[in-house]
Amino acid sequence: MHVTILGSGTNLHPTRAAAGYLVRTDHHLLFDLGPRTLTNLLKTGVNRHGISHVLFSHFHADHFSDFITFFFDALIVTKFQGGTRGPLTIIGPHGTADLFRVLFATLPGFTDPPFKVRFKEVADRPFRIGATKIWPRTVTHSPGLHAVGYRVEYNGTALAYSGDSEYCPNLVQLCRDADMAILDCSYPANRPGPAHLHAGQCGQVAQEAGIGQ
Ligand SMILES: [Zn+2]
């Protein structure tokens, strides 16, 4: 498994990109696509049209907005520039299908893509993408908003990604014995706030779950 951090910053920043992670197993997977992460994806040299699955933790714009550019690019390349791409599966928490149906019906040119687009809403049941096992878990983030973290297992290695989360038992479960965890860390330990972990809680999760790195 190979992980590339496309961004680990926040919504608006002069240089850093927001949340976005490229995970390479037997598939190329994107976890969140926050603002400015697409530019960093280009820099990896990975064929963006070979990405088969995009998995969203939740739909705050700082985890999502570059998807619009990503998809518009795929449409232009396949409709007008002779390019091809395989099916794209969009995975996310409750509300994913409704959100994308409205988005695709509303944004000019987003209807009738010449490649298959599938939606999959996930909560707390594992599924497979090829030989890659994905285990989503509901985490506590924002009232009334379903948010998930993801655990990725491939070839004997486990990666956990919190998305945005407060400290909660499900997050510890998500990270249990993971080789690596990527955790939301939005506050210093001496200045905690709502909806996100602070640095001390990241350490607490790491210790309780037995995270490798
Ligand atoms: Zn959020």
Boltz pocket constraint, residues with backbone or C-beta under 6 A from the ligand:
constraints:
  - pocket:
      binder: B
      contacts: [[A, 58], [A, 60], [A, 141], [A, 164]]
      max_distance: 6.0
